[in-house]
């Protein structure tokens, strides 16, 4: 299959290149959080201080997502992905230098902020690219793309567990991962297809980013994603530490627990295509919210290590599909896909990156496990808003 536009590249190359970029994005966040206990120890921080440090990442992310949609529309998703991935991967390298060599909270905070700038723009741009490809192919591939994000987190978690076991210094661990991430995205970007975010179609009929932010269904779809994205992001930032501190395990066991979570999420994303086709988006999002709710509550209040690992698997299955299905819903109408995907991505990644650090502050007051349990409130909100993912716009649901 040849795609229209200036790229004229086979669909398989575009698909594989995007999958590689999603994998690198998962590797980035997993590389950081899987060694977070080592960062905490190198900087001699408590839970509240770790939360405040992660707020630097969140601050960069919020600043970035506030303009990322406009950047994508102005520069194109491909260019934004190249620039943002280079910034994010380079910043991860320098966080490792700041923690592992200098033991400096200030250096780590500065480059976590820079990593947040890159990560948020990268993720918004990659979802716009993914939506364009989904429209071009005429079938649902968002869960598979996000499945490769999860594969990246599995690889990163495994590398983190190995790095923790071998006591590899942070500057070497983060340095290697950062270089690998940058190289992957810069190479894969050569094979992207038509960047719909810059075609005349998205600027016609009065479509604009500002208009998308005033559409109730688009914003509610973003709020739906917010709760489940927080549930996913909180697991990424805090599960390893919660197992170490809350369940009194070793750092390696904490990294393995995070690996269980992302493995369950990955398998769900990769194997759910036929089920989505049969049951539809709304049903799958509701089932996902129920699963996430059960997993979060069991992990937070089960008080049993084997049960906690079971809970992590249920939790991972629960958060697997909502984000990619919401991206598909936002892109139902190809004319408005770029702006709507940008809005939903912005809200979702804001919660994904901004919410978990605030949980660190809450954890200092009520404890880390109960703080994680509080996520269940927003999961219930997501369940209640699931009808906003119905195929009510032009184009309907793509085939699975």
Helices and strands as residue ranges (DSSP letters): H 11-34, H 36-43, H 47-75, H 77-97, I 98-102, H 105-137, H 142-166, H 170-188, G 189-191, G 196-198, G 200-203, H 209-212, H 216-246, H 251-271, H 273-279, H 281-301, H 305-319, H 322-330, H 337-366, H 368-373, H 376-384, G 386-389
